[in-house]
Amino acid sequence: MAAAPATLEQALSITVQGSDGHPNGAAQPGRVHTGQFASALSADSQQFVAIIASSLNTPPIAAHEDLAIQEFLSTLPDGGGQHLSELMKQGFREAHRAIRGEIETGGPAETEGVAMLALLTRDKYATLGLVGPDRAYLMRANRLTQLTRDQRVAKARSRRKQDIESQSEQGDSSPVQLLGEQDRLDSRSPAIFEITLLPEDRLGLLSRGVLEIFSEDRILAALDAGPHQGGEMLTTSLVRAGGAPMLAAVLQVAPIREAPVYVPASTTQARPWWPIALLLVTLAVIAAGVYLLTL
């Protein structure tokens, strides 16, 4: 992935389009949130957030998904002075704490946690946080790059779905538990990834269900379609009863185009010539008088 030039200071704007993956009113797991956020200490910065959260419980617990997003968002207004990675970790900690509290006070004995993938941007800088089997992709110069590393999801107290268990056997990374599954959020969770954005970049946050069906070629084609079509291309007509969450958030980066400001050209008014001519005549008369007196 190409690094951004150090001299890039052009302001960027981000168009955010999310798809909740629930066409036709189907009751499928997962929640998506996308939009701007503001903080007092970064009032002059362009800041965006995108989150996909899905309960891997059977059946999914929608309240845990909503709680994860709400608690993450609650940390953003006070975090203007923090680095994006610290703000990301704080948001995951609060989401984990809230879900864990719900499980301990009223949840079933064997409750699965919540997978979450989040993106924060501030001007040209972006940070991703991940707990679970989802992925984030970057399309730059018509090439697709996976921004996140795949995580192995540890087996929880109850038996997880076969596709998650088989994924746990792959890769050489340490397994992670989902939000709410352990007493304290592990230092490996969330995994943090950072990137410097360039104009014309497109980003896709994709859930496990989308990844099971879409090849990277199809993901590239969907991102190339732009934010308004990409989310629908990645989720429409792919909902399966009892299947994995079908969630997508697509973002497009563009330079902020400032309208040119018209400044009238300054004009210099012509000075009248007659005062100068009168002065010259007066000087000539004085000089003539002085000459005559010296004769």
Backbone hydrogen bonds, N-H to C=O, Kabsch-Sander energy under -0.5 kcal/mol:
donor,donor_aa,acceptor,acceptor_aa,energy
8,L,5,P,-1.7
9,E,7,T,-0.6
13,S,254,A,-3.9
15,T,252,Q,-2.6
16,V,14,I,-0.6
17,Q,250,V,-2.3
19,S,248,A,-2.5
25,G,22,H,-1.0
26,A,23,P,-1.8
28,Q,26,A,-1.5
31,R,53,A,-2.6
33,H,51,I,-2.5
35,G,49,V,-1.9
37,F,47,Q,-1.6
40,A,77,P,-1.0
42,S,39,S,-1.1
43,A,40,A,-0.7
45,S,42,S,-1.6
47,Q,45,S,-0.7
48,F,121,T,-1.4
49,V,35,G,-3.0
50,A,119,L,-2.1
51,I,33,H,-2.9
52,I,117,L,-2.4
53,A,31,R,-2.4
54,S,115,A,-2.5
56,L,113,G,-2.2
62,A,60,P,-0.8
64,H,61,I,-0.9
65,E,61,I,-1.3
66,D,62,A,-2.5
67,L,63,A,-2.2
68,A,64,H,-2.3
69,I,65,E,-1.8
70,Q,66,D,-2.6
71,E,67,L,-2.6
72,F,68,A,-1.8
73,L,69,I,-2.6
74,S,70,Q,-1.7
75,T,71,E,-0.6
75,T,72,F,-1.2
76,L,73,L,-1.3
79,G,76,L,-1.8
82,Q,79,G,-1.3
87,L,83,H,-2.4
88,M,84,L,-2.5
89,K,85,S,-2.3
90,Q,86,E,-2.2
91,G,87,L,-2.0
92,F,88,M,-2.2
93,R,89,K,-2.5
94,E,90,Q,-2.3
95,A,91,G,-2.1
96,H,92,F,-2.7
97,R,93,R,-2.7
98,A,94,E,-2.2
99,I,95,A,-2.2
100,R,96,H,-2.8
101,G,97,R,-2.1
102,E,98,A,-1.9
103,I,99,I,-2.3
104,E,100,R,-2.5
105,T,101,G,-1.8
106,G,102,E,-2.1
107,G,102,E,-0.7
107,G,103,I,-1.2
111,T,109,A,-0.6
112,E,110,E,-0.5
114,V,179,L,-1.6
115,A,54,S,-2.8
116,M,131,V,-2.5
117,L,52,I,-2.4
118,A,129,G,-2.6
119,L,50,A,-2.7
120,L,127,T,-2.7
121,T,48,F,-2.3
122,R,125,Y,-2.8
123,D,46,Q,-3.1
125,Y,122,R,-2.2
126,A,195,I,-2.5
127,T,120,L,-2.8
128,L,193,F,-3.5
129,G,118,A,-2.3
130,L,191,A,-1.6
131,V,116,M,-2.4
135,R,206,L,-2.4
137,Y,204,G,-2.7
138,L,145,T,-2.9
139,M,202,R,-3.3
140,R,138,L,-0.6
140,R,143,R,-2.4
143,R,140,R,-1.3
145,T,138,L,-2.7
147,L,136,A,-2.5
147,L,145,T,-0.6
148,T,136,A,-1.1
151,Q,132,G,-0.5
153,V,151,Q,-0.6
154,A,152,R,-0.6
154,A,176,V,-3.3
164,I,161,K,-0.6
165,E,161,K,-2.2
166,S,162,Q,-2.5
167,Q,163,D,-1.5
168,S,164,I,-1.6
169,E,165,E,-0.6
169,E,166,S,-0.8
170,Q,167,Q,-1.6
176,V,152,R,-2.9
179,L,114,V,-2.2
181,E,178,L,-2.0
189,S,186,D,-1.8
191,A,130,L,-2.4
193,F,128,L,-2.2
195,I,126,A,-2.4
197,L,124,K,-3.9
197,L,195,I,-0.6
200,E,253,V,-1.7
201,D,198,L,-1.9
202,R,139,M,-1.8
203,L,251,L,-2.7
204,G,137,Y,-2.3
205,L,249,A,-2.9
206,L,135,R,-3.0
206,L,204,G,-0.6
207,S,247,L,-2.2
209,G,245,P,-1.4
210,V,245,P,-0.5
211,L,207,S,-1.9
212,E,208,R,-1.7
213,I,209,G,-0.7
213,I,210,V,-0.9
214,F,210,V,-2.9
219,I,215,S,-2.1
220,L,216,E,-2.6
221,A,217,D,-2.0
222,A,218,R,-2.1
223,L,219,I,-2.6
224,D,220,L,-2.2
225,A,221,A,-0.9
225,A,222,A,-0.5
226,G,223,L,-1.5
229,Q,226,G,-0.6
230,G,226,G,-2.9
231,G,227,P,-0.8
233,M,229,Q,-2.5
234,L,230,G,-1.7
235,T,231,G,-0.7
235,T,232,E,-0.8
236,T,232,E,-2.8
238,L,235,T,-1.7
243,G,240,R,-2.3
247,L,245,P,-0.7
248,A,19,S,-1.4
249,A,205,L,-1.9
250,V,17,Q,-2.7
251,L,203,L,-2.8
252,Q,15,T,-2.3
253,V,201,D,-3.1
254,A,13,S,-2.7
256,I,11,A,-2.3
257,R,255,P,-0.6
258,E,256,I,-0.9
262,Y,260,P,-0.6
263,V,261,V,-0.5
269,Q,267,T,-0.6
277,A,273,W,-2.0
278,L,274,W,-2.6
279,L,275,P,-2.1
280,L,276,I,-2.3
281,V,277,A,-2.2
282,T,278,L,-2.4
283,L,279,L,-2.4
284,A,280,L,-2.0
285,V,281,V,-2.2
286,I,282,T,-2.4
287,A,283,L,-2.5
288,A,284,A,-2.1
289,G,285,V,-2.3
290,V,286,I,-2.5
291,Y,287,A,-2.0
292,L,288,A,-2.1
293,L,289,G,-2.0
294,T,290,V,-1.1
295,L,292,L,-1.1
